[in-house]
Amino acid sequence: VVDETGKPVPNARVIATSAAVALPMPDPRRDGVLSGADGTFSFATLSAGTWRITATAGDHGTTTSPPIVVDGEHARSDIELRLGAGAVVHGTVKDPSGAPVPAAEVSVVVHGYLPWRERRQAFTDASGNFSIGGLPPRAVDIVAWHERGASAIVATDLATKRDQQVALTLDLDGTITGTVVDKAGQPIGDAQVIAEPDWSVATADRAAWAVRGVQETVTDQGGAFRFAGLPDGPYRVRAARSGANEAALDLSTGVVTKPNAAPIKVVVTADGRAIGKLQLADGKPVSAFTLRLGNTYPLPFVTQDGAFSVPAPAGTYDITVAGPSFVTTNTEVTIAEGKETDVGAITVTAGRSISGRVLDEHGAPVAHATVAAGALLTGGGTELYIKGESVAAKDTETDAQGRFVLAGFPPGSLTVIAGKTNAGRSPSLQLPPSPDSVALDLVLGPTSSLEGKVTRNGQPLADTGITASPFGAMWSAFFVSTGPDGTFALDALAPGSYVVYPMLGGNGNRRMELYMRRVDVALGKKATIDIDTTPGPVTLAVSVKTDKAAPVPMAGLIAIQASINPQTAEELRDGTHLPTGGQIIPMYARGIRDGAASIDGMRPGAYTLCVTLGDTRVASSVKLKCTQVKVTAAATQAASLVVPAAWFDGQ
């Protein structure tokens, strides 16, 4: 590790991070090393693969190497990390009258599209001044917060000017106040309270909300709470008793309010309990399963009689039961305060199964291989399968004869994959919708790799998720993230054709952009691609009504720069419309609310515009209606779609 003049930097903290792991979360103090007096450092063991090496030291700027390939056999001693002068953000925080604000919290957050972006914080001194040094030379957002209010978010680029002076004014005075009480109206002290935009109706900017950070507090002994510095818009305020687990907050319906409205009361009821049992159609109890209330984490059960008992605040919730031998099933329960609510017997069905063998390329059975199947399979640049990121998925391990059985699938489309460390992996296989069980052989073969770089407006696009999905099995996705230089690497892909795209933004009805490019991954050769995500100059206003002339209340909107005629979500996603060669196909996703949506940053060209309704992660649940649109170079344009009113019957 050296400085800008080539002088060794001692005591620099150096950490190695796999560039091909989907969710890298190293601990710099536990996983890092310190450079010696001569600036040298060493990692005793790094597995074969692609790595990034990062160094930090005092007020020097953080430096991260380009991707480095380690072959697992030969040492690498040719790495030099040059630490430049760190960028600095300093300035003052004042109230609207111009008076300095001491003890205000100032946050500097790097630009990117990942939830774990780097954040640095400091507090102002008695004169309202602050200084944060040692920052990376990157685009950042800066915001201040105090109990008196919050500032607007200031965006600046530390790459173009490393010493930035900013003046932050606490001119956001939105405040939500209230009390947390029990059902009898008695205040609850030390209650946990959280406030966030009501995403079901709000159009709040999720990226901006992530910069401001989580708004949470604890009530005083009178049950009172206060949130300050909130932008305008509807918020949902939820609460749980002191010591309650995270599920209690997740299950709280809370109260919807707006800043500077009248004080609210959030009622926290005593827990009730849902009890019941799980059984097959023949009455036989299910002995192993998980149960999830609402969107909480699943709770595991192993029982002789299929019985379950789950505590929860009073309210109405969806119950989702899942297990290795039956189809995932949903029902609804209304839990009464302080009482047991008997759900009764939940009957589940065996569903279809997938069975067969895993073989190596010579036809020999492979024991202890992982086999996974589901509606959506997600892996990483090295990981075959990440259970928590997949949808309606199950997995198992082959026996000594390479055989496997996966059961309990619905009749929808399924993706199947198999693999084993040091033995290779099978191509992802897409099975069509069917109620019938399937027997198949999955053949493992050697893998290849893919690397590339993503840019936007001529600059590297850092901290952005990259996905590679194989043609013919687009509901299989392998993802990694870009480094500070916009580069990415996937170290283990089965040979074949892939659609590769960075994802800018969220999913579902959130604002999102994909820039898709086709690439062929050949055995024994590393594939390389570059993807430019520079936005276009066009804003398209879209009106969506039903065939009864009513505005569509809420749905998804997708615009893809290709002339296609998809009839299902599978056809929209199958990737066969992508051209060979280097052409990049943008896809824009927005949420429709009250019959309107707007897509900014579009590139001119021919588009297919689609309205979607349903969970886009599960193709069989999605309703789809598309039309063709020609987008010219004019700055503002309009388009309209009509969808069946029957889509919204019963909503």
C-alpha positions as CSV (number, residue, x, y, z in Angstrom):
1,V,0.0,0.0,0.0
2,V,1.5,3.3,-1.1
3,D,0.4,6.9,-1.2
4,E,0.3,9.2,-4.2
5,T,4.0,9.7,-4.2
6,G,4.8,6.0,-3.9
7,K,5.7,6.2,-0.2
8,P,4.7,3.1,1.8
9,V,1.6,3.5,4.0
10,P,1.9,1.6,7.3
11,N,-1.1,0.4,9.3
12,A,-3.5,0.6,6.3
13,R,-6.5,-1.8,6.8
14,V,-6.7,-4.1,3.8
15,I,-9.5,-6.5,3.1
16,A,-10.2,-9.0,0.3
17,T,-13.7,-9.4,-1.0
18,S,-14.9,-11.9,-3.5
19,A,-16.1,-10.1,-6.6
20,A,-18.3,-13.1,-7.6
21,V,-20.2,-13.6,-4.3
22,A,-23.8,-12.4,-4.6
23,L,-24.0,-10.7,-1.1
24,P,-20.5,-9.9,0.1
25,M,-20.5,-8.7,3.7
26,P,-17.0,-8.9,5.0
27,D,-16.1,-7.5,8.4
28,P,-13.0,-5.2,7.9
29,R,-11.8,-5.8,11.5
30,R,-12.2,-9.5,11.5
31,D,-11.5,-10.3,7.9
32,G,-8.9,-7.6,7.2
33,V,-5.2,-7.3,7.7
34,L,-2.9,-4.3,8.5
35,S,0.0,-3.3,6.3
36,G,3.5,-3.4,7.8
37,A,5.9,-0.5,8.2
38,D,7.0,-1.0,4.6
39,G,3.4,-1.0,3.4
40,T,3.3,-4.7,2.6
41,F,0.3,-6.9,3.4
42,S,-0.5,-10.6,2.9
43,F,-3.5,-12.9,2.9
44,A,-2.5,-16.4,3.9
45,T,-5.3,-18.2,2.0
46,L,-7.7,-17.0,-0.7
47,S,-9.7,-19.5,-2.6
48,A,-9.6,-19.6,-6.4
49,G,-11.8,-16.9,-8.0
50,T,-12.1,-13.2,-8.7
51,W,-11.3,-10.8,-5.8
52,R,-11.2,-7.1,-5.1
53,I,-8.7,-5.8,-2.6
54,T,-9.6,-2.6,-0.7
55,A,-7.3,-0.4,1.5
56,T,-8.2,2.4,3.9
57,A,-5.9,4.5,6.0
58,G,-6.7,7.7,8.0
59,D,-7.7,10.6,5.8
60,H,-6.5,8.9,2.6
61,G,-9.3,8.0,0.2
62,T,-10.5,4.4,0.1
63,T,-8.9,2.5,-2.8
64,T,-10.2,-0.7,-4.4
65,S,-8.3,-2.7,-6.9
66,P,-9.7,-3.8,-10.2
67,P,-10.8,-7.5,-10.2
68,I,-7.9,-9.8,-9.4
69,V,-8.0,-13.5,-10.5
70,V,-6.6,-16.0,-8.0
71,D,-6.0,-19.5,-9.5
72,G,-5.8,-21.3,-6.1
73,E,-2.3,-22.6,-6.8
74,H,0.1,-19.7,-7.4
75,A,0.7,-16.7,-5.1
76,R,0.0,-13.2,-6.3
77,S,2.6,-10.6,-5.2
78,D,2.1,-8.0,-7.9
79,I,-0.7,-6.0,-6.2
80,E,-0.2,-2.3,-5.5
81,L,-2.9,-0.2,-3.9
82,R,-2.2,3.5,-4.3
83,L,-4.0,5.7,-1.7
84,G,-4.8,9.2,-2.9
85,A,-5.8,12.1,-0.8
86,G,-9.3,11.4,0.6
87,A,-12.2,13.6,-0.5
88,V,-13.6,16.0,2.2
89,V,-17.1,17.3,2.8
90,H,-17.3,20.1,5.2
91,G,-19.7,22.9,5.9
92,T,-22.4,24.2,8.3
93,V,-25.9,23.2,9.4
94,K,-28.3,26.1,10.1
95,D,-31.9,26.4,10.9
96,P,-34.3,28.4,8.6
97,S,-33.5,31.7,10.5
98,G,-29.8,31.2,9.8
99,A,-28.7,30.2,13.3
100,P,-26.1,27.4,13.5
101,V,-27.4,24.1,14.8
102,P,-25.0,22.1,17.1
103,A,-25.3,18.3,17.4
104,A,-26.9,17.9,14.0
105,E,-26.3,14.5,12.4
106,V,-24.7,14.8,8.9
107,S,-24.7,11.7,6.6
108,V,-22.7,11.3,3.4
109,V,-23.9,8.3,1.3
110,V,-22.3,7.2,-1.9
111,H,-24.4,6.8,-5.0
112,G,-25.5,3.4,-6.0
113,Y,-28.4,1.0,-6.3
114,L,-27.7,-1.4,-3.5
115,P,-29.1,-1.2,0.1
116,W,-25.6,-1.6,1.7
117,R,-24.0,1.5,0.2
118,E,-21.2,3.1,2.1
119,R,-22.3,5.7,4.7
120,R,-20.2,8.1,6.8
121,Q,-21.6,10.2,9.6
122,A,-20.5,13.1,11.8
123,F,-22.1,15.6,14.2
124,T,-21.8,19.3,14.0
125,D,-19.9,21.2,16.7
126,A,-21.1,24.1,18.9
127,S,-20.9,26.4,15.9
128,G,-22.8,24.1,13.6
129,N,-19.7,23.1,11.6
130,F,-18.8,19.7,10.5
131,S,-16.0,18.0,8.4
132,I,-15.9,14.4,7.1
133,G,-12.7,13.3,5.5
134,G,-11.2,10.2,4.0
135,L,-14.1,9.8,1.6
136,P,-13.9,8.0,-1.7
137,P,-13.8,10.2,-4.8
138,R,-17.3,9.3,-5.9
139,A,-20.7,10.9,-6.4
140,V,-22.5,11.2,-3.0
141,D,-25.6,12.5,-1.3
142,I,-25.4,14.7,1.8
143,V,-28.2,15.2,4.3
144,A,-28.5,16.6,7.8
145,W,-31.0,15.8,10.6
146,H,-31.8,17.2,14.0
147,E,-34.7,17.1,16.3
148,R,-35.6,20.5,14.9
149,G,-35.9,19.2,11.3
150,A,-33.9,17.9,8.3
151,S,-32.2,19.4,5.3
152,A,-32.9,18.7,1.6
153,I,-30.6,16.1,0.1
154,V,-27.6,17.7,-1.6
155,A,-26.0,15.7,-4.4
156,T,-22.3,16.3,-5.3
157,D,-19.5,14.6,-7.2
158,L,-16.3,14.2,-5.2
159,A,-14.6,12.7,-8.2
160,T,-14.6,16.1,-10.0
161,K,-13.9,18.2,-6.8
162,R,-12.5,16.4,-3.8
163,D,-12.9,19.3,-1.4
164,Q,-16.6,20.2,-1.1
165,Q,-18.1,23.0,1.0
166,V,-21.8,22.6,1.6
167,A,-24.4,24.6,3.5
168,L,-27.3,22.6,4.9
169,T,-30.5,24.2,6.1
170,L,-33.0,22.4,8.2
171,D,-36.0,23.5,6.2
172,L,-37.9,20.2,6.3
173,D,-40.1,20.7,9.4
174,G,-42.5,17.8,8.9
175,T,-43.3,16.3,12.3
176,I,-45.3,13.3,13.4
177,T,-46.2,13.1,17.0
178,G,-48.4,10.8,19.0
179,T,-48.7,8.2,21.8
180,V,-48.6,4.4,21.9
181,V,-51.3,2.9,24.1
182,D,-52.9,-0.4,24.9
183,K,-56.5,-1.4,24.1
184,A,-57.6,0.3,27.4
185,G,-55.9,3.5,26.4
186,Q,-53.1,3.2,28.9
187,P,-49.7,4.6,27.6
188,I,-47.0,2.1,26.9
189,G,-43.5,3.3,27.8
190,D,-40.4,2.2,26.0
191,A,-42.4,1.0,23.0
192,Q,-40.6,0.5,19.7
193,V,-42.0,2.9,17.0
194,I,-41.1,3.1,13.3
195,A,-42.3,5.5,10.6
196,E,-41.9,5.0,6.9
197,P,-43.7,6.1,3.7
198,D,-47.0,4.2,3.2
199,W,-45.7,2.3,0.1
200,S,-49.1,1.0,-0.8
201,V,-50.3,4.5,-1.8
202,A,-47.3,6.8,-1.7
203,T,-45.0,7.7,-4.6
204,A,-42.1,8.5,-2.3
205,D,-38.6,8.2,-3.7
206,R,-37.2,5.0,-2.2
207,A,-33.6,6.0,-3.0
208,A,-34.0,9.3,-1.2
209,W,-35.6,7.5,1.7
210,A,-32.6,5.2,1.9
211,V,-30.3,8.2,2.1
212,R,-32.3,9.6,5.0
213,G,-32.2,6.3,6.9
214,V,-34.6,4.4,9.0
215,Q,-36.9,6.6,11.2
216,E,-37.3,4.8,14.5
217,T,-37.6,5.8,18.1
218,V,-38.7,4.6,21.6
219,T,-41.6,6.1,23.5
220,D,-41.1,7.9,26.8
221,Q,-42.8,6.7,30.0
222,G,-46.0,8.5,29.0
223,G,-46.1,6.6,25.7
224,A,-45.2,9.7,23.6
225,F,-43.1,9.7,20.5
226,R,-42.0,12.3,17.9
227,F,-40.5,12.0,14.4
228,A,-39.0,15.2,13.0
229,G,-37.6,16.3,9.6
230,L,-40.0,14.3,7.4
231,P,-40.7,15.2,3.8
232,D,-44.4,15.6,2.9
233,G,-46.5,12.5,2.1
234,P,-48.5,9.7,3.8
235,Y,-46.6,7.7,6.4
236,R,-47.4,4.5,8.2
237,V,-46.5,4.5,11.9
238,R,-46.2,1.1,13.5
239,A,-45.4,0.2,17.1
240,A,-44.6,-2.8,19.3
241,R,-43.9,-3.3,23.0
242,S,-40.4,-3.1,24.4
243,G,-38.6,-6.4,23.8
244,A,-41.0,-7.6,21.2
245,N,-39.3,-9.3,18.2
246,E,-39.1,-7.9,14.7
247,A,-42.2,-9.8,13.6
248,A,-44.4,-7.8,16.0
249,L,-43.5,-4.6,14.2
250,D,-43.9,-6.2,10.8
251,L,-47.4,-7.5,11.7
252,S,-48.6,-4.1,13.2
253,T,-51.0,-2.4,10.8
254,G,-50.2,0.9,12.5
255,V,-51.7,4.3,11.7
256,V,-51.4,6.2,8.4
257,T,-50.9,10.0,8.8
258,K,-49.1,12.9,7.4
259,P,-46.5,15.3,8.8
260,N,-47.8,18.2,10.9
261,A,-51.2,16.5,11.2
262,A,-53.0,16.1,14.6
263,P,-51.2,13.7,17.1
264,I,-52.0,10.1,16.5
265,K,-52.6,7.1,18.8
266,V,-51.1,3.8,17.9
267,V,-52.9,1.0,19.7
268,V,-50.8,-2.1,20.6
269,T,-52.9,-5.0,21.5
270,A,-52.0,-7.9,23.7
271,D,-50.8,-11.0,21.8
272,G,-53.3,-13.7,20.8
273,R,-52.4,-17.0,19.4
274,A,-53.2,-19.0,16.2
275,I,-53.4,-22.7,16.6
276,G,-54.3,-25.5,14.2
277,K,-52.9,-28.5,12.5
278,L,-51.6,-29.4,9.0
279,Q,-52.7,-32.5,7.2
280,L,-52.7,-34.2,3.8
281,A,-55.9,-34.9,1.9
282,D,-56.1,-38.4,3.4
283,G,-56.0,-36.9,6.9
284,K,-52.4,-37.9,7.6
285,P,-50.6,-35.2,9.6
286,V,-47.7,-33.3,8.1
287,S,-44.7,-33.7,10.4
288,A,-42.3,-31.0,9.1
289,F,-43.2,-27.6,7.8
290,T,-42.7,-23.9,8.1
291,L,-45.4,-21.3,8.9
292,R,-45.3,-17.6,8.0
293,L,-47.7,-14.9,9.2
294,G,-47.9,-12.0,6.8
295,N,-44.5,-11.0,5.6
296,T,-42.6,-12.2,8.6
297,Y,-39.9,-14.9,8.6
298,P,-41.1,-18.5,8.4
299,L,-41.2,-20.4,11.7
300,P,-40.1,-24.1,11.5
301,F,-42.2,-26.9,13.0
302,V,-41.4,-30.6,13.6
303,T,-44.3,-32.4,15.1
304,Q,-45.9,-35.8,15.3
305,D,-49.5,-34.6,14.9
306,G,-49.1,-31.6,12.5
307,A,-50.1,-29.2,15.2
308,F,-48.8,-25.6,15.4
309,S,-49.2,-22.6,17.7
310,V,-48.1,-19.1,16.8
311,P,-48.3,-15.9,19.0
312,A,-49.1,-12.6,17.2
313,P,-50.8,-9.3,17.9
314,A,-54.5,-9.2,17.3
315,G,-55.4,-8.7,13.7
316,T,-56.1,-10.5,10.4
317,Y,-53.2,-12.1,8.6
318,D,-52.3,-14.4,5.7
319,I,-50.9,-17.8,6.9
320,T,-48.5,-19.4,4.5
321,V,-47.4,-23.0,5.2
322,A,-44.6,-24.6,3.2
323,G,-42.7,-27.9,3.4
324,P,-40.7,-30.5,1.5
325,S,-43.6,-32.8,0.8
326,F,-46.6,-30.6,-0.2
327,V,-47.7,-27.6,-2.2
328,T,-47.2,-24.2,-0.4
329,T,-50.7,-23.2,0.8
330,N,-52.2,-20.0,2.0
331,T,-55.2,-19.2,4.2
332,E,-56.3,-16.4,6.4
333,V,-56.7,-16.0,10.2
334,T,-58.2,-13.3,12.4
335,I,-56.4,-13.5,15.8
336,A,-58.3,-12.2,18.8
337,E,-56.5,-10.3,21.6
338,G,-55.5,-12.5,24.5
339,K,-57.2,-15.6,23.0
340,E,-56.4,-18.7,21.1
341,T,-57.9,-18.7,17.6
342,D,-58.3,-22.2,16.2
343,V,-57.6,-22.2,12.4
344,G,-58.7,-25.8,12.3
345,A,-57.1,-28.3,10.0
346,I,-55.3,-26.9,7.0
347,T,-55.4,-29.5,4.2
348,V,-52.5,-29.5,1.8
349,T,-51.9,-31.4,-1.4
350,A,-48.9,-33.5,-2.4
351,G,-48.6,-31.7,-5.8
352,R,-46.2,-32.7,-8.6
353,S,-42.7,-34.1,-8.0
354,I,-39.3,-33.9,-9.8
355,S,-37.1,-36.9,-9.4
356,G,-34.1,-38.5,-11.2
357,R,-30.3,-38.6,-11.1
358,V,-27.4,-36.3,-11.1
359,L,-24.6,-37.5,-13.4
360,D,-21.1,-36.3,-14.3
361,E,-20.1,-35.8,-17.9
362,H,-19.1,-39.4,-18.2
363,G,-22.4,-40.7,-17.0
364,A,-21.3,-41.7,-13.4
365,P,-23.7,-40.8,-10.6
366,V,-22.7,-37.8,-8.4
367,A,-23.4,-38.2,-4.7
368,H,-24.1,-35.2,-2.4
369,A,-24.9,-32.8,-5.3
370,T,-27.3,-30.0,-4.6
371,V,-30.5,-30.0,-6.6
372,A,-33.0,-27.1,-6.5
373,A,-36.3,-26.4,-8.3
374,G,-38.7,-23.5,-8.0
375,A,-40.7,-20.8,-9.7
376,L,-37.6,-18.5,-9.6
377,L,-34.1,-19.8,-8.8
378,T,-31.5,-17.3,-7.7
379,G,-27.8,-17.9,-7.4
380,G,-24.6,-15.8,-7.3
381,G,-21.4,-15.5,-9.3
382,T,-20.1,-18.6,-7.5
383,E,-23.3,-19.8,-5.6
384,L,-25.5,-22.3,-7.4
385,Y,-28.6,-21.5,-5.4
386,I,-29.5,-18.9,-2.7
387,K,-32.6,-20.2,-0.9
388,G,-33.6,-16.8,0.7
389,E,-33.4,-15.0,-2.7
390,S,-35.5,-17.7,-4.6
391,V,-39.2,-17.9,-4.9
392,A,-41.4,-21.0,-4.2
393,A,-38.2,-23.1,-4.3
394,K,-37.1,-26.4,-2.7
395,D,-33.8,-28.1,-2.6
396,T,-32.2,-31.4,-1.7
397,E,-29.0,-33.4,-1.9
398,T,-28.4,-36.5,-3.9
399,D,-27.9,-39.9,-2.3
400,A,-24.9,-42.2,-2.8
401,Q,-26.4,-43.3,-6.2
402,G,-26.9,-39.7,-7.3
403,R,-30.7,-40.0,-7.0
404,F,-33.0,-37.2,-5.8
405,V,-36.6,-36.5,-5.2
406,L,-38.2,-33.0,-4.8
407,A,-42.0,-33.0,-4.1
408,G,-44.8,-30.6,-3.4
409,F,-44.8,-28.3,-6.5
410,P,-47.9,-26.7,-8.0
411,P,-48.6,-27.2,-11.7
412,G,-46.9,-24.0,-12.8
413,S,-43.6,-23.5,-14.7
414,L,-40.5,-24.7,-12.8
415,T,-36.8,-24.2,-13.1
416,V,-34.4,-26.9,-12.1
417,I,-30.6,-26.9,-11.6
418,A,-27.9,-29.1,-10.0
419,G,-24.3,-28.6,-9.0
420,K,-21.5,-29.6,-6.7
421,T,-18.3,-27.8,-5.7
422,N,-15.4,-29.0,-7.8
423,A,-17.7,-31.2,-9.9
424,G,-19.4,-28.5,-12.0
425,R,-23.1,-27.7,-12.6
426,S,-25.9,-28.5,-14.9
427,P,-27.5,-26.0,-17.3
428,S,-30.7,-24.4,-15.8
429,L,-33.7,-26.3,-17.1
430,Q,-37.1,-24.8,-17.6
431,L,-40.1,-27.2,-17.2
432,P,-43.4,-26.1,-18.7
433,P,-46.6,-25.8,-16.6
434,S,-48.1,-29.3,-15.9
435,P,-49.8,-31.2,-13.1
436,D,-47.6,-34.2,-14.0
437,S,-44.5,-35.4,-12.1
438,V,-41.3,-35.5,-14.0
439,A,-38.2,-37.8,-14.0
440,L,-35.0,-36.5,-15.5
441,D,-31.2,-36.8,-15.5
442,L,-29.2,-33.6,-14.7
443,V,-25.6,-33.8,-16.1
444,L,-22.9,-31.7,-14.5
445,G,-20.2,-30.2,-16.6
446,P,-17.4,-27.7,-16.2
447,T,-18.2,-24.0,-15.8
448,S,-17.0,-20.9,-17.5
449,S,-16.9,-17.2,-16.4
450,L,-18.1,-13.8,-17.4
451,E,-16.7,-10.3,-16.6
452,G,-17.6,-6.8,-17.7
453,K,-18.1,-3.2,-16.9
454,V,-21.1,-1.0,-16.5
455,T,-21.1,2.8,-17.2
456,R,-23.6,5.6,-17.1
457,N,-23.0,9.0,-18.7
458,G,-19.4,7.9,-19.4
459,Q,-18.7,7.1,-15.7
460,P,-18.4,3.7,-13.9
461,L,-21.7,2.6,-12.4
462,A,-20.8,1.4,-8.9
463,D,-22.8,-0.6,-6.3
464,T,-25.3,-1.9,-8.8
465,G,-26.7,-5.4,-9.1
466,I,-25.9,-7.4,-12.2
467,T,-28.0,-10.4,-13.3
468,A,-27.2,-13.1,-15.8
469,S,-30.2,-15.4,-16.9
470,P,-29.8,-18.3,-19.3
471,F,-31.8,-18.4,-22.5
472,G,-34.5,-21.0,-22.3
473,A,-34.6,-20.7,-18.5
474,M,-35.0,-17.0,-17.8
475,W,-36.5,-17.8,-14.3
476,S,-33.0,-18.7,-13.3
477,A,-30.9,-15.7,-12.3
478,F,-27.3,-15.4,-11.1
479,F,-26.4,-12.0,-9.6
480,V,-23.4,-10.1,-8.4
481,S,-22.7,-6.4,-7.9
482,T,-20.4,-3.9,-9.5
483,G,-17.3,-2.5,-7.7
484,P,-16.3,1.2,-7.5
485,D,-14.9,1.0,-11.0
486,G,-18.1,-0.4,-12.4
487,T,-16.7,-3.9,-13.1
488,F,-18.3,-7.2,-12.2
489,A,-17.5,-10.9,-12.4
490,L,-19.4,-14.2,-12.4
491,D,-16.9,-17.1,-11.9
492,A,-19.2,-20.1,-12.4
493,L,-21.7,-20.2,-15.2
494,A,-22.8,-23.3,-17.3
495,P,-21.8,-22.6,-20.9
496,G,-24.6,-21.2,-23.0
497,S,-26.3,-17.9,-24.0
498,Y,-27.3,-15.5,-21.3
499,V,-29.2,-12.2,-21.0
500,V,-27.0,-9.9,-18.8
501,Y,-28.4,-6.7,-17.3
502,P,-27.7,-4.2,-14.5
503,M,-30.8,-3.4,-12.4
504,L,-31.2,0.2,-11.5
505,G,-33.9,0.6,-8.8
506,G,-36.3,-1.8,-7.1
507,N,-38.8,-4.4,-8.3
508,G,-42.6,-4.9,-8.2
509,N,-44.3,-1.5,-8.7
510,R,-41.1,0.4,-7.8
511,R,-39.1,2.5,-10.3
512,M,-36.7,0.2,-12.1
513,E,-34.5,0.1,-15.2
514,L,-32.8,-2.8,-16.9
515,Y,-30.3,-2.6,-19.8
516,M,-30.1,-6.0,-21.3
517,R,-27.4,-7.4,-23.5
518,R,-27.0,-10.9,-24.9
519,V,-23.7,-12.8,-24.4
520,D,-22.5,-16.3,-25.3
521,V,-20.5,-18.0,-22.6
522,A,-18.2,-20.6,-24.1
523,L,-16.4,-23.5,-22.3
524,G,-12.8,-22.7,-21.5
525,K,-13.0,-19.0,-22.4
526,K,-13.9,-16.0,-20.3
527,A,-16.7,-13.9,-21.9
528,T,-16.4,-10.1,-21.6
529,I,-19.1,-7.4,-22.2
530,D,-19.6,-3.7,-21.5
531,I,-23.0,-2.2,-20.8
532,D,-23.8,1.5,-21.2
533,T,-26.9,2.6,-19.1
534,T,-26.8,6.3,-20.2
535,P,-30.5,7.5,-20.1
536,G,-32.2,9.0,-23.2
537,P,-33.9,12.4,-23.5
538,V,-37.5,11.4,-23.6
539,T,-40.3,11.4,-20.9
540,L,-43.3,9.4,-21.8
541,A,-46.6,10.0,-20.0
542,V,-48.8,6.9,-19.9
543,S,-52.6,6.8,-19.3
544,V,-54.1,3.4,-18.4
545,K,-57.9,2.8,-18.2
546,T,-60.1,-0.2,-18.0
547,D,-62.5,-1.1,-20.9
548,K,-65.1,0.6,-18.7
549,A,-63.2,3.9,-18.9
550,A,-62.2,3.8,-15.3
551,P,-58.6,4.7,-14.3
552,V,-56.6,1.7,-13.3
553,P,-56.0,2.1,-9.5
554,M,-52.7,0.4,-9.2
555,A,-50.6,-1.9,-11.6
556,G,-47.2,-2.3,-13.1
557,L,-46.0,-0.7,-16.3
558,I,-43.2,-2.1,-18.4
559,A,-41.7,-0.6,-21.6
560,I,-39.1,-2.7,-23.5
561,Q,-37.3,-1.4,-26.6
562,A,-38.3,-4.2,-28.9
563,S,-41.3,-5.0,-31.1
564,I,-42.8,-8.1,-29.6
565,N,-46.2,-9.5,-28.9
566,P,-46.1,-11.4,-25.6
567,Q,-49.2,-13.0,-24.4
568,T,-47.8,-14.2,-21.0
569,A,-45.2,-13.1,-18.5
570,E,-43.1,-16.0,-19.6
571,E,-43.1,-14.8,-23.2
572,L,-42.2,-11.2,-22.0
573,R,-39.2,-12.6,-20.1
574,D,-38.0,-15.4,-22.4
575,G,-35.2,-13.2,-24.0
576,T,-35.6,-14.6,-27.5
577,H,-36.4,-11.1,-28.8
578,L,-32.9,-9.9,-27.9
579,P,-30.6,-9.5,-30.9
580,T,-27.2,-11.1,-31.2
581,G,-24.2,-8.8,-31.1
582,G,-23.6,-5.8,-29.0
583,Q,-27.0,-4.1,-29.0
584,I,-28.3,-3.0,-25.6
585,I,-32.1,-3.2,-25.0
586,P,-33.5,-0.9,-22.3
587,M,-36.5,-2.0,-20.2
588,Y,-38.2,0.5,-17.9
589,A,-40.6,-0.4,-15.1
590,R,-42.8,2.0,-13.3
591,G,-45.9,1.8,-11.0
592,I,-49.3,2.9,-12.2
593,R,-51.4,4.8,-9.7
594,D,-54.8,6.3,-10.4
595,G,-54.5,5.5,-14.1
596,A,-51.2,7.4,-14.7
597,A,-47.5,6.7,-14.9
598,S,-44.5,8.5,-16.3
599,I,-41.2,7.1,-17.7
600,D,-38.3,9.5,-17.9
601,G,-34.9,8.9,-19.5
602,M,-36.2,6.8,-22.4
603,R,-34.1,6.3,-25.5
604,P,-36.0,6.9,-28.8
605,G,-37.1,3.7,-30.7
606,A,-39.8,1.2,-31.1
607,Y,-41.3,-0.1,-27.8
608,T,-43.6,-2.7,-26.5
609,L,-45.6,-1.1,-23.6
610,C,-47.2,-3.6,-21.2
611,V,-49.5,-3.3,-18.1
612,T,-48.9,-6.1,-15.6
613,L,-51.0,-7.1,-12.5
614,G,-49.7,-9.8,-10.1
615,D,-46.4,-10.9,-8.6
616,T,-43.9,-10.5,-11.4
617,R,-41.6,-13.0,-9.7
618,V,-44.2,-15.8,-10.3
619,A,-45.1,-15.7,-14.0
620,S,-48.3,-17.7,-13.6
621,S,-49.8,-15.1,-11.3
622,V,-49.3,-12.2,-13.8
623,K,-52.0,-10.7,-16.0
624,L,-50.6,-8.9,-19.0
625,K,-51.8,-6.5,-21.7
626,C,-49.4,-4.9,-24.3
627,T,-49.4,-2.5,-27.2
628,Q,-46.8,-1.1,-29.6
629,V,-45.5,2.5,-29.2
630,K,-43.1,4.5,-31.3
631,V,-41.0,6.9,-29.2
632,T,-39.4,9.7,-31.2
633,A,-36.7,12.2,-30.1
634,A,-39.3,14.7,-28.8
635,A,-38.7,15.5,-25.2
636,T,-42.2,14.8,-23.9
637,Q,-44.7,12.3,-25.4
638,A,-47.8,10.4,-24.4
639,A,-49.3,7.0,-24.8
640,S,-52.4,5.1,-23.5
641,L,-53.5,1.5,-22.9
642,V,-56.8,-0.2,-22.1
643,V,-57.0,-3.3,-19.9
644,P,-59.9,-5.5,-19.0
645,A,-62.0,-4.2,-16.0
646,A,-62.4,-7.9,-15.0
647,W,-58.8,-7.7,-13.8
648,F,-59.9,-5.7,-10.8
649,D,-63.2,-7.5,-10.0
650,G,-63.3,-8.1,-6.2
651,Q,-60.5,-5.6,-5.4
